[in-house]
Amino acid sequence: MSEDPRRAPGADLPAWVAHIAAELGVDPSLVDVDRILGVAGDVAHSVARPAVPVTMLIAGLALAGGRTDVLDVVEREAQAWVAG
């Protein structure tokens, strides 16, 4: 059994990402799970845990609108939020 909590029984994150990406018509190679989790962690610790899903939805909408620097911007702004 893997020590990786993302692969815990019932919580296989790679399988979930592959599944939901297919269901939504998204190329799973575009999903950088480690980067997304890192940015989500920045938001959780610098802003608030409830801000994570809302922020990630906004980030996804920005990506759909053509922005390419979304994770960089969210990461920068979350770090500045706690410093500000």
PDB file of N, CA, C and O in Angstrom:
ATOM      1  N   MET A   1       0.843  -1.184   0.000  1.00  0.00           N
ATOM      2  CA  MET A   1       0.000   0.000   0.000  1.00  0.00           C
ATOM      3  C   MET A   1       0.885   1.243   0.000  1.00  0.00           C
ATOM      4  O   MET A   1       1.923   1.280   0.661  1.00  0.00           O
ATOM      5  N   SER A   2       0.471   2.236  -0.733  1.00  0.00           N
ATOM      6  CA  SER A   2       1.235   3.464  -0.860  1.00  0.00           C
ATOM      7  C   SER A   2       1.118   4.321   0.401  1.00  0.00           C
ATOM      8  O   SER A   2       0.089   4.318   1.077  1.00  0.00           O
ATOM      9  N   GLU A   3       2.190   5.052   0.703  1.00  0.00           N
ATOM     10  CA  GLU A   3       2.180   5.996   1.824  1.00  0.00           C
ATOM     11  C   GLU A   3       1.608   7.349   1.393  1.00  0.00           C
ATOM     12  O   GLU A   3       1.362   8.213   2.236  1.00  0.00           O
ATOM     13  N   ASP A   4       1.400   7.535   0.107  1.00  0.00           N
ATOM     14  CA  ASP A   4       0.917   8.793  -0.434  1.00  0.00           C
ATOM     15  C   ASP A   4      -0.567   8.963  -0.100  1.00  0.00           C
ATOM     16  O   ASP A   4      -1.386   8.181  -0.582  1.00  0.00           O
ATOM     17  N   PRO A   5      -0.942   9.971   0.716  1.00  0.00           N
ATOM     18  CA  PRO A   5      -2.348  10.138   1.092  1.00  0.00           C
ATOM     19  C   PRO A   5      -3.255  10.422  -0.092  1.00  0.00           C
ATOM     20  O   PRO A   5      -4.470  10.243  -0.003  1.00  0.00           O
ATOM     21  N   ARG A   6      -2.674  10.865  -1.204  1.00  0.00           N
ATOM     22  CA  ARG A   6      -3.491  11.099  -2.394  1.00  0.00           C
ATOM     23  C   ARG A   6      -3.943   9.796  -3.025  1.00  0.00           C
ATOM     24  O   ARG A   6      -4.805   9.793  -3.905  1.00  0.00           O
ATOM     25  N   ARG A   7      -3.360   8.679  -2.577  1.00  0.00           N
ATOM     26  CA  ARG A   7      -3.734   7.373  -3.107  1.00  0.00           C
ATOM     27  C   ARG A   7      -4.349   6.471  -2.033  1.00  0.00           C
ATOM     28  O   ARG A   7      -4.417   5.255  -2.208  1.00  0.00           O
ATOM     29  N   ALA A   8      -4.788   7.053  -0.945  1.00  0.00           N
ATOM     30  CA  ALA A   8      -5.409   6.283   0.127  1.00  0.00           C
ATOM     31  C   ALA A   8      -6.679   5.615  -0.402  1.00  0.00           C
ATOM     32  O   ALA A   8      -7.300   6.118  -1.339  1.00  0.00           O
ATOM     33  N   PRO A   9      -7.066   4.487   0.193  1.00  0.00           N
ATOM     34  CA  PRO A   9      -8.297   3.823  -0.263  1.00  0.00           C
ATOM     35  C   PRO A   9      -9.480   4.797  -0.253  1.00  0.00           C
ATOM     36  O   PRO A   9      -9.747   5.460   0.749  1.00  0.00           O
ATOM     37  N   GLY A  10     -10.159   4.866  -1.353  1.00  0.00           N
ATOM     38  CA  GLY A  10     -11.293   5.773  -1.464  1.00  0.00           C
ATOM     39  C   GLY A  10     -10.905   7.206  -1.775  1.00  0.00           C
ATOM     40  O   GLY A  10     -11.776   8.051  -1.981  1.00  0.00           O
ATOM     41  N   ALA A  11      -9.623   7.491  -1.813  1.00  0.00           N
ATOM     42  CA  ALA A  11      -9.167   8.863  -2.058  1.00  0.00           C
ATOM     43  C   ALA A  11      -8.036   8.867  -3.071  1.00  0.00           C
ATOM     44  O   ALA A  11      -7.052   9.586  -2.897  1.00  0.00           O
ATOM     45  N   ASP A  12      -8.162   8.082  -4.116  1.00  0.00           N
ATOM     46  CA  ASP A  12      -7.120   7.984  -5.134  1.00  0.00           C
ATOM     47  C   ASP A  12      -7.189   9.224  -6.033  1.00  0.00           C
ATOM     48  O   ASP A  12      -7.910   9.250  -7.030  1.00  0.00           O
ATOM     49  N   LEU A  13      -6.428  10.235  -5.657  1.00  0.00           N
ATOM     50  CA  LEU A  13      -6.469  11.510  -6.365  1.00  0.00           C
ATOM     51  C   LEU A  13      -6.118  11.382  -7.849  1.00  0.00           C
ATOM     52  O   LEU A  13      -6.824  11.955  -8.679  1.00  0.00           O
ATOM     53  N   PRO A  14      -5.058  10.655  -8.219  1.00  0.00           N
ATOM     54  CA  PRO A  14      -4.782  10.523  -9.653  1.00  0.00           C
ATOM     55  C   PRO A  14      -5.941   9.888 -10.425  1.00  0.00           C
ATOM     56  O   PRO A  14      -6.243  10.305 -11.543  1.00  0.00           O
ATOM     57  N   ALA A  15      -6.586   8.886  -9.834  1.00  0.00           N
ATOM     58  CA  ALA A  15      -7.733   8.264 -10.505  1.00  0.00           C
ATOM     59  C   ALA A  15      -8.892   9.250 -10.604  1.00  0.00           C
ATOM     60  O   ALA A  15      -9.565   9.310 -11.632  1.00  0.00           O
ATOM     61  N   TRP A  16      -9.132  10.025  -9.541  1.00  0.00           N
ATOM     62  CA  TRP A  16     -10.199  11.020  -9.563  1.00  0.00           C
ATOM     63  C   TRP A  16      -9.936  12.074 -10.633  1.00  0.00           C
ATOM     64  O   TRP A  16     -10.837  12.433 -11.391  1.00  0.00           O
ATOM     65  N   VAL A  17      -8.697  12.569 -10.692  1.00  0.00           N
ATOM     66  CA  VAL A  17      -8.357  13.596 -11.679  1.00  0.00           C
ATOM     67  C   VAL A  17      -8.571  13.058 -13.089  1.00  0.00           C
ATOM     68  O   VAL A  17      -9.149  13.743 -13.933  1.00  0.00           O
ATOM     69  N   ALA A  18      -8.117  11.856 -13.344  1.00  0.00           N
ATOM     70  CA  ALA A  18      -8.311  11.253 -14.667  1.00  0.00           C
ATOM     71  C   ALA A  18      -9.800  11.116 -14.981  1.00  0.00           C
ATOM     72  O   ALA A  18     -10.238  11.420 -16.091  1.00  0.00           O
ATOM     73  N   HIS A  19     -10.560  10.662 -14.009  1.00  0.00           N
ATOM     74  CA  HIS A  19     -12.003  10.466 -14.201  1.00  0.00           C
ATOM     75  C   HIS A  19     -12.728  11.783 -14.463  1.00  0.00           C
ATOM     76  O   HIS A  19     -13.451  11.911 -15.451  1.00  0.00           O
ATOM     77  N   ILE A  20     -12.535  12.760 -13.581  1.00  0.00           N
ATOM     78  CA  ILE A  20     -13.290  14.004 -13.713  1.00  0.00           C
ATOM     79  C   ILE A  20     -12.828  14.807 -14.925  1.00  0.00           C
ATOM     80  O   ILE A  20     -13.627  15.503 -15.553  1.00  0.00           O
ATOM     81  N   ALA A  21     -11.551  14.714 -15.253  1.00  0.00           N
ATOM     82  CA  ALA A  21     -11.059  15.387 -16.463  1.00  0.00           C
ATOM     83  C   ALA A  21     -11.742  14.801 -17.699  1.00  0.00           C
ATOM     84  O   ALA A  21     -12.166  15.543 -18.585  1.00  0.00           O
ATOM     85  N   ALA A  22     -11.847  13.479 -17.759  1.00  0.00           N
ATOM     86  CA  ALA A  22     -12.522  12.836 -18.889  1.00  0.00           C
ATOM     87  C   ALA A  22     -13.994  13.242 -18.947  1.00  0.00           C
ATOM     88  O   ALA A  22     -14.519  13.534 -20.022  1.00  0.00           O
ATOM     89  N   GLU A  23     -14.651  13.259 -17.803  1.00  0.00           N
ATOM     90  CA  GLU A  23     -16.068  13.623 -17.750  1.00  0.00           C
ATOM     91  C   GLU A  23     -16.303  15.056 -18.233  1.00  0.00           C
ATOM     92  O   GLU A  23     -17.334  15.355 -18.834  1.00  0.00           O
ATOM     93  N   LEU A  24     -15.340  15.932 -17.965  1.00  0.00           N
ATOM     94  CA  LEU A  24     -15.488  17.342 -18.317  1.00  0.00           C
ATOM     95  C   LEU A  24     -14.794  17.711 -19.628  1.00  0.00           C
ATOM     96  O   LEU A  24     -14.821  18.869 -20.043  1.00  0.00           O
ATOM     97  N   GLY A  25     -14.174  16.724 -20.277  1.00  0.00           N
ATOM     98  CA  GLY A  25     -13.517  16.979 -21.553  1.00  0.00           C
ATOM     99  C   GLY A  25     -12.240  17.785 -21.439  1.00  0.00           C
ATOM    100  O   GLY A  25     -11.914  18.575 -22.326  1.00  0.00           O
ATOM    101  N   VAL A  26     -11.510  17.584 -20.336  1.00  0.00           N
ATOM    102  CA  VAL A  26     -10.259  18.296 -20.100  1.00  0.00           C
ATOM    103  C   VAL A  26      -9.096  17.322 -20.254  1.00  0.00           C
ATOM    104  O   VAL A  26      -9.159  16.189 -19.778  1.00  0.00           O
ATOM    105  N   ASP A  27      -8.052  17.762 -20.910  1.00  0.00           N
ATOM    106  CA  ASP A  27      -6.846  16.944 -21.052  1.00  0.00           C
ATOM    107  C   ASP A  27      -6.181  16.824 -19.680  1.00  0.00           C
ATOM    108  O   ASP A  27      -5.725  17.832 -19.139  1.00  0.00           O
ATOM    109  N   PRO A  28      -6.112  15.620 -19.103  1.00  0.00           N
ATOM    110  CA  PRO A  28      -5.550  15.481 -17.753  1.00  0.00           C
ATOM    111  C   PRO A  28      -4.077  15.881 -17.662  1.00  0.00           C
ATOM    112  O   PRO A  28      -3.585  16.149 -16.566  1.00  0.00           O
ATOM    113  N   SER A  29      -3.370  15.926 -18.783  1.00  0.00           N
ATOM    114  CA  SER A  29      -1.970  16.352 -18.728  1.00  0.00           C
ATOM    115  C   SER A  29      -1.855  17.847 -18.418  1.00  0.00           C
ATOM    116  O   SER A  29      -0.771  18.329 -18.090  1.00  0.00           O
ATOM    117  N   LEU A  30      -2.959  18.575 -18.519  1.00  0.00           N
ATOM    118  CA  LEU A  30      -2.961  20.003 -18.191  1.00  0.00           C
ATOM    119  C   LEU A  30      -3.133  20.252 -16.702  1.00  0.00           C
ATOM    120  O   LEU A  30      -3.034  21.392 -16.248  1.00  0.00           O
ATOM    121  N   VAL A  31      -3.390  19.193 -15.937  1.00  0.00           N
ATOM    122  CA  VAL A  31      -3.670  19.323 -14.514  1.00  0.00           C
ATOM    123  C   VAL A  31      -2.412  19.004 -13.715  1.00  0.00           C
ATOM    124  O   VAL A  31      -2.065  17.836 -13.542  1.00  0.00           O
ATOM    125  N   ASP A  32      -1.735  20.026 -13.234  1.00  0.00           N
ATOM    126  CA  ASP A  32      -0.527  19.866 -12.420  1.00  0.00           C
ATOM    127  C   ASP A  32      -0.951  19.781 -10.954  1.00  0.00           C
ATOM    128  O   ASP A  32      -1.006  20.788 -10.248  1.00  0.00           O
ATOM    129  N   VAL A  33      -1.250  18.564 -10.515  1.00  0.00           N
ATOM    130  CA  VAL A  33      -1.818  18.350  -9.186  1.00  0.00           C
ATOM    131  C   VAL A  33      -0.925  18.926  -8.098  1.00  0.00           C
ATOM    132  O   VAL A  33      -1.420  19.606  -7.199  1.00  0.00           O
ATOM    133  N   ASP A  34       0.361  18.674  -8.157  1.00  0.00           N
ATOM    134  CA  ASP A  34       1.259  19.167  -7.109  1.00  0.00           C
ATOM    135  C   ASP A  34       1.259  20.691  -7.039  1.00  0.00           C
ATOM    136  O   ASP A  34       1.245  21.261  -5.948  1.00  0.00           O
ATOM    137  N   ARG A  35       1.274  21.347  -8.187  1.00  0.00           N
ATOM    138  CA  ARG A  35       1.261  22.820  -8.211  1.00  0.00           C
ATOM    139  C   ARG A  35      -0.066  23.350  -7.679  1.00  0.00           C
ATOM    140  O   ARG A  35      -0.098  24.297  -6.893  1.00  0.00           O
ATOM    141  N   ILE A  36      -1.151  22.731  -8.113  1.00  0.00           N
ATOM    142  CA  ILE A  36      -2.472  23.172  -7.655  1.00  0.00           C
ATOM    143  C   ILE A  36      -2.593  23.016  -6.145  1.00  0.00           C
ATOM    144  O   ILE A  36      -3.089  23.914  -5.464  1.00  0.00           O
ATOM    145  N   LEU A  37      -2.143  21.884  -5.621  1.00  0.00           N
ATOM    146  CA  LEU A  37      -2.210  21.669  -4.173  1.00  0.00           C
ATOM    147  C   LEU A  37      -1.335  22.668  -3.423  1.00  0.00           C
ATOM    148  O   LEU A  37      -1.700  23.130  -2.342  1.00  0.00           O
ATOM    149  N   GLY A  38      -0.182  23.001  -3.998  1.00  0.00           N
ATOM    150  CA  GLY A  38       0.690  23.993  -3.368  1.00  0.00           C
ATOM    151  C   GLY A  38       0.043  25.368  -3.310  1.00  0.00           C
ATOM    152  O   GLY A  38       0.092  26.042  -2.281  1.00  0.00           O
ATOM    153  N   VAL A  39      -0.561  25.780  -4.415  1.00  0.00           N
ATOM    154  CA  VAL A  39      -1.229  27.079  -4.449  1.00  0.00           C
ATOM    155  C   VAL A  39      -2.445  27.067  -3.525  1.00  0.00           C
ATOM    156  O   VAL A  39      -2.708  28.045  -2.824  1.00  0.00           O
ATOM    157  N   ALA A  40      -3.181  25.964  -3.527  1.00  0.00           N
ATOM    158  CA  ALA A  40      -4.330  25.844  -2.625  1.00  0.00           C
ATOM    159  C   ALA A  40      -3.877  25.942  -1.175  1.00  0.00           C
ATOM    160  O   ALA A  40      -4.563  26.545  -0.348  1.00  0.00           O
ATOM    161  N   GLY A  41      -2.734  25.358  -0.864  1.00  0.00           N
ATOM    162  CA  GLY A  41      -2.183  25.460   0.486  1.00  0.00           C
ATOM    163  C   GLY A  41      -1.834  26.895   0.844  1.00  0.00           C
ATOM    164  O   GLY A  41      -2.060  27.334   1.972  1.00  0.00           O
ATOM    165  N   ASP A  42      -1.283  27.625  -0.121  1.00  0.00           N
ATOM    166  CA  ASP A  42      -0.982  29.046   0.114  1.00  0.00           C
ATOM    167  C   ASP A  42      -2.256  29.813   0.441  1.00  0.00           C
ATOM    168  O   ASP A  42      -2.283  30.621   1.369  1.00  0.00           O
ATOM    169  N   VAL A  43      -3.306  29.557  -0.323  1.00  0.00           N
ATOM    170  CA  VAL A  43      -4.581  30.248  -0.077  1.00  0.00           C
ATOM    171  C   VAL A  43      -5.136  29.846   1.293  1.00  0.00           C
ATOM    172  O   VAL A  43      -5.597  30.699   2.052  1.00  0.00           O
ATOM    173  N   ALA A  44      -5.092  28.560   1.603  1.00  0.00           N
ATOM    174  CA  ALA A  44      -5.637  28.084   2.875  1.00  0.00           C
ATOM    175  C   ALA A  44      -4.929  28.706   4.065  1.00  0.00           C
ATOM    176  O   ALA A  44      -5.568  29.075   5.051  1.00  0.00           O
ATOM    177  N   HIS A  45      -3.610  28.823   3.976  1.00  0.00           N
ATOM    178  CA  HIS A  45      -2.840  29.333   5.110  1.00  0.00           C
ATOM    179  C   HIS A  45      -2.737  30.855   5.148  1.00  0.00           C
ATOM    180  O   HIS A  45      -2.579  31.442   6.218  1.00  0.00           O
ATOM    181  N   SER A  46      -2.825  31.489   3.990  1.00  0.00           N
ATOM    182  CA  SER A  46      -2.655  32.939   3.944  1.00  0.00           C
ATOM    183  C   SER A  46      -3.970  33.704   3.939  1.00  0.00           C
ATOM    184  O   SER A  46      -4.028  34.847   4.393  1.00  0.00           O
ATOM    185  N   VAL A  47      -5.003  33.092   3.439  1.00  0.00           N
ATOM    186  CA  VAL A  47      -6.306  33.762   3.369  1.00  0.00           C
ATOM    187  C   VAL A  47      -7.244  33.054   4.336  1.00  0.00           C
ATOM    188  O   VAL A  47      -7.484  33.544   5.440  1.00  0.00           O
ATOM    189  N   ALA A  48      -7.777  31.900   3.928  1.00  0.00           N
ATOM    190  CA  ALA A  48      -8.652  31.089   4.786  1.00  0.00           C
ATOM    191  C   ALA A  48      -8.971  29.803   4.050  1.00  0.00           C
ATOM    192  O   ALA A  48      -9.037  29.782   2.821  1.00  0.00           O
ATOM    193  N   ARG A  49      -9.166  28.737   4.797  1.00  0.00           N
ATOM    194  CA  ARG A  49      -9.495  27.452   4.165  1.00  0.00           C
ATOM    195  C   ARG A  49     -10.728  27.531   3.276  1.00  0.00           C
ATOM    196  O   ARG A  49     -10.711  26.980   2.175  1.00  0.00           O
ATOM    197  N   PRO A  50     -11.801  28.197   3.713  1.00  0.00           N
ATOM    198  CA  PRO A  50     -12.978  28.264   2.838  1.00  0.00           C
ATOM    199  C   PRO A  50     -12.727  29.039   1.537  1.00  0.00           C
ATOM    200  O   PRO A  50     -13.510  28.936   0.593  1.00  0.00           O
ATOM    201  N   ALA A  51     -11.650  29.805   1.489  1.00  0.00           N
ATOM    202  CA  ALA A  51     -11.335  30.554   0.269  1.00  0.00           C
ATOM    203  C   ALA A  51     -10.781  29.652  -0.833  1.00  0.00           C
ATOM    204  O   ALA A  51     -10.773  30.042  -2.001  1.00  0.00           O
ATOM    205  N   VAL A  52     -10.321  28.460  -0.481  1.00  0.00           N
ATOM    206  CA  VAL A  52      -9.677  27.586  -1.469  1.00  0.00           C
ATOM    207  C   VAL A  52     -10.621  27.201  -2.605  1.00  0.00           C
ATOM    208  O   VAL A  52     -10.296  27.481  -3.759  1.00  0.00           O
ATOM    209  N   PRO A  53     -11.768  26.579  -2.349  1.00  0.00           N
ATOM    210  CA  PRO A  53     -12.601  26.172  -3.488  1.00  0.00           C
ATOM    211  C   PRO A  53     -13.105  27.358  -4.303  1.00  0.00           C
ATOM    212  O   PRO A  53     -13.203  27.275  -5.527  1.00  0.00           O
ATOM    213  N   VAL A  54     -13.422  28.452  -3.634  1.00  0.00           N
ATOM    214  CA  VAL A  54     -13.901  29.633  -4.356  1.00  0.00           C
ATOM    215  C   VAL A  54     -12.790  30.195  -5.235  1.00  0.00           C
ATOM    216  O   VAL A  54     -13.015  30.533  -6.397  1.00  0.00           O
ATOM    217  N   THR A  55     -11.595  30.291  -4.671  1.00  0.00           N
ATOM    218  CA  THR A  55     -10.448  30.803  -5.418  1.00  0.00           C
ATOM    219  C   THR A  55     -10.141  29.918  -6.616  1.00  0.00           C
ATOM    220  O   THR A  55      -9.866  30.422  -7.706  1.00  0.00           O
ATOM    221  N   MET A  56     -10.187  28.602  -6.424  1.00  0.00           N
ATOM    222  CA  MET A  56      -9.865  27.694  -7.517  1.00  0.00           C
ATOM    223  C   MET A  56     -10.930  27.730  -8.611  1.00  0.00           C
ATOM    224  O   MET A  56     -10.614  27.552  -9.787  1.00  0.00           O
ATOM    225  N   LEU A  57     -12.189  27.961  -8.232  1.00  0.00           N
ATOM    226  CA  LEU A  57     -13.215  28.130  -9.261  1.00  0.00           C
ATOM    227  C   LEU A  57     -12.948  29.401 -10.056  1.00  0.00           C
ATOM    228  O   LEU A  57     -13.030  29.396 -11.284  1.00  0.00           O
ATOM    229  N   ILE A  58     -12.634  30.477  -9.368  1.00  0.00           N
ATOM    230  CA  ILE A  58     -12.317  31.730 -10.052  1.00  0.00           C
ATOM    231  C   ILE A  58     -11.102  31.538 -10.960  1.00  0.00           C
ATOM    232  O   ILE A  58     -11.080  32.028 -12.089  1.00  0.00           O
ATOM    233  N   ALA A  59     -10.095  30.825 -10.464  1.00  0.00           N
ATOM    234  CA  ALA A  59      -8.902  30.548 -11.274  1.00  0.00           C
ATOM    235  C   ALA A  59      -9.273  29.751 -12.521  1.00  0.00           C
ATOM    236  O   ALA A  59      -8.777  30.033 -13.612  1.00  0.00           O
ATOM    237  N   GLY A  60     -10.134  28.768 -12.363  1.00  0.00           N
ATOM    238  CA  GLY A  60     -10.571  27.975 -13.511  1.00  0.00           C
ATOM    239  C   GLY A  60     -11.323  28.810 -14.529  1.00  0.00           C
ATOM    240  O   GLY A  60     -11.149  28.637 -15.736  1.00  0.00           O
ATOM    241  N   LEU A  61     -12.154  29.711 -14.046  1.00  0.00           N
ATOM    242  CA  LEU A  61     -12.872  30.607 -14.960  1.00  0.00           C
ATOM    243  C   LEU A  61     -11.899  31.523 -15.693  1.00  0.00           C
ATOM    244  O   LEU A  61     -12.074  31.800 -16.879  1.00  0.00           O
ATOM    245  N   ALA A  62     -10.879  31.989 -14.987  1.00  0.00           N
ATOM    246  CA  ALA A  62      -9.866  32.832 -15.633  1.00  0.00           C
ATOM    247  C   ALA A  62      -9.106  32.044 -16.696  1.00  0.00           C
ATOM    248  O   ALA A  62      -8.823  32.559 -17.778  1.00  0.00           O
ATOM    249  N   LEU A  63      -8.780  30.793 -16.380  1.00  0.00           N
ATOM    250  CA  LEU A  63      -8.119  29.944 -17.377  1.00  0.00           C
ATOM    251  C   LEU A  63      -9.006  29.746 -18.598  1.00  0.00           C
ATOM    252  O   LEU A  63      -8.540  29.817 -19.735  1.00  0.00           O
ATOM    253  N   ALA A  64     -10.276  29.500 -18.353  1.00  0.00           N
ATOM    254  CA  ALA A  64     -11.215  29.317 -19.465  1.00  0.00           C
ATOM    255  C   ALA A  64     -11.324  30.585 -20.305  1.00  0.00           C
ATOM    256  O   ALA A  64     -11.606  30.525 -21.502  1.00  0.00           O
ATOM    257  N   GLY A  65     -11.100  31.722 -19.673  1.00  0.00           N
ATOM    258  CA  GLY A  65     -11.141  32.995 -20.382  1.00  0.00           C
ATOM    259  C   GLY A  65      -9.856  33.332 -21.110  1.00  0.00           C
ATOM    260  O   GLY A  65      -9.763  34.359 -21.782  1.00  0.00           O
ATOM    261  N   GLY A  66      -8.862  32.459 -20.975  1.00  0.00           N
ATOM    262  CA  GLY A  66      -7.632  32.658 -21.729  1.00  0.00           C
ATOM    263  C   GLY A  66      -6.416  33.096 -20.931  1.00  0.00           C
ATOM    264  O   GLY A  66      -5.325  33.210 -21.490  1.00  0.00           O
ATOM    265  N   ARG A  67      -6.578  33.344 -19.635  1.00  0.00           N
ATOM    266  CA  ARG A  67      -5.400  33.710 -18.820  1.00  0.00           C
ATOM    267  C   ARG A  67      -4.468  32.514 -18.737  1.00  0.00           C
ATOM    268  O   ARG A  67      -4.925  31.376 -18.633  1.00  0.00           O
ATOM    269  N   THR A  68      -3.178  32.760 -18.781  1.00  0.00           N
ATOM    270  CA  THR A  68      -2.203  31.670 -18.700  1.00  0.00           C
ATOM    271  C   THR A  68      -1.344  31.743 -17.443  1.00  0.00           C
ATOM    272  O   THR A  68      -0.576  30.823 -17.164  1.00  0.00           O
ATOM    273  N   ASP A  69      -1.468  32.818 -16.691  1.00  0.00           N
ATOM    274  CA  ASP A  69      -0.631  33.032 -15.516  1.00  0.00           C
ATOM    275  C   ASP A  69      -1.407  32.860 -14.208  1.00  0.00           C
ATOM    276  O   ASP A  69      -1.009  33.390 -13.171  1.00  0.00           O
ATOM    277  N   VAL A  70      -2.490  32.136 -14.262  1.00  0.00           N
ATOM    278  CA  VAL A  70      -3.442  32.085 -13.153  1.00  0.00           C
ATOM    279  C   VAL A  70      -2.816  31.599 -11.849  1.00  0.00           C
ATOM    280  O   VAL A  70      -2.959  32.257 -10.818  1.00  0.00           O
ATOM    281  N   LEU A  71      -2.131  30.469 -11.875  1.00  0.00           N
ATOM    282  CA  LEU A  71      -1.562  29.947 -10.624  1.00  0.00           C
ATOM    283  C   LEU A  71      -0.495  30.882 -10.074  1.00  0.00           C
ATOM    284  O   LEU A  71      -0.377  31.045  -8.860  1.00  0.00           O
ATOM    285  N   ASP A  72       0.279  31.493 -10.954  1.00  0.00           N
ATOM    286  CA  ASP A  72       1.279  32.459 -10.494  1.00  0.00           C
ATOM    287  C   ASP A  72       0.610  33.637  -9.789  1.00  0.00           C
ATOM    288  O   ASP A  72       1.069  34.077  -8.735  1.00  0.00           O
ATOM    289  N   VAL A  73      -0.466  34.142 -10.368  1.00  0.00           N
ATOM    290  CA  VAL A  73      -1.166  35.290  -9.792  1.00  0.00           C
ATOM    291  C   VAL A  73      -1.795  34.924  -8.453  1.00  0.00           C
ATOM    292  O   VAL A  73      -1.660  35.666  -7.480  1.00  0.00           O
ATOM    293  N   VAL A  74      -2.483  33.778  -8.397  1.00  0.00           N
ATOM    294  CA  VAL A  74      -3.122  33.368  -7.145  1.00  0.00           C
ATOM    295  C   VAL A  74      -2.073  33.163  -6.055  1.00  0.00           C
ATOM    296  O   VAL A  74      -2.262  33.590  -4.916  1.00  0.00           O
ATOM    297  N   GLU A  75      -0.981  32.518  -6.404  1.00  0.00           N
ATOM    298  CA  GLU A  75       0.096  32.286  -5.431  1.00  0.00           C
ATOM    299  C   GLU A  75       0.645  33.615  -4.907  1.00  0.00           C
ATOM    300  O   GLU A  75       0.796  33.800  -3.700  1.00  0.00           O
ATOM    301  N   ARG A  76       0.940  34.526  -5.816  1.00  0.00           N
ATOM    302  CA  ARG A  76       1.482  35.838  -5.434  1.00  0.00           C
ATOM    303  C   ARG A  76       0.508  36.607  -4.555  1.00  0.00           C
ATOM    304  O   ARG A  76       0.897  37.170  -3.532  1.00  0.00           O
ATOM    305  N   GLU A  77      -0.744  36.630  -4.949  1.00  0.00           N
ATOM    306  CA  GLU A  77      -1.744  37.396  -4.208  1.00  0.00           C
ATOM    307  C   GLU A  77      -2.031  36.790  -2.838  1.00  0.00           C
ATOM    308  O   GLU A  77      -2.255  37.522  -1.873  1.00  0.00           O
ATOM    309  N   ALA A  78      -2.028  35.475  -2.743  1.00  0.00           N
ATOM    310  CA  ALA A  78      -2.245  34.824  -1.433  1.00  0.00           C
ATOM    311  C   ALA A  78      -1.106  35.148  -0.483  1.00  0.00           C
ATOM    312  O   ALA A  78      -1.328  35.425   0.696  1.00  0.00           O
ATOM    313  N   GLN A  79       0.116  35.113  -1.001  1.00  0.00           N
ATOM    314  CA  GLN A  79       1.270  35.428  -0.148  1.00  0.00           C
ATOM    315  C   GLN A  79       1.254  36.900   0.259  1.00  0.00           C
ATOM    316  O   GLN A  79       1.638  37.237   1.379  1.00  0.00           O
ATOM    317  N   ALA A  80       0.818  37.767  -0.635  1.00  0.00           N
ATOM    318  CA  ALA A  80       0.741  39.190  -0.314  1.00  0.00           C
ATOM    319  C   ALA A  80      -0.402  39.468   0.666  1.00  0.00           C
ATOM    320  O   ALA A  80      -0.313  40.393   1.473  1.00  0.00           O
ATOM    321  N   TRP A  81      -1.462  38.681   0.600  1.00  0.00           N
ATOM    322  CA  TRP A  81      -2.616  38.881   1.470  1.00  0.00           C
ATOM    323  C   TRP A  81      -2.228  38.790   2.940  1.00  0.00           C
ATOM    324  O   TRP A  81      -2.615  39.629   3.753  1.00  0.00           O
ATOM    325  N   VAL A  82      -1.453  37.751   3.268  1.00  0.00           N
ATOM    326  CA  VAL A  82      -1.045  37.562   4.658  1.00  0.00           C
ATOM    327  C   VAL A  82      -0.024  38.629   5.073  1.00  0.00           C
ATOM    328  O   VAL A  82       0.017  39.034   6.235  1.00  0.00           O
ATOM    329  N   ALA A  83       0.789  39.077   4.129  1.00  0.00           N
ATOM    330  CA  ALA A  83       1.802  40.090   4.429  1.00  0.00           C
ATOM    331  C   ALA A  83       1.176  41.477   4.562  1.00  0.00           C
ATOM    332  O   ALA A  83       1.697  42.346   5.261  1.00  0.00           O
ATOM    333  N   GLY A  84       0.025  41.668   3.863  1.00  0.00           N
ATOM    334  CA  GLY A  84      -0.597  42.989   3.819  1.00  0.00           C
ATOM    335  C   GLY A  84      -1.337  43.292   5.056  1.00  0.00           C
ATOM    336  O   GLY A  84      -1.920  44.369   5.179  1.00  0.00           O
TER     337      GLY A  84
END
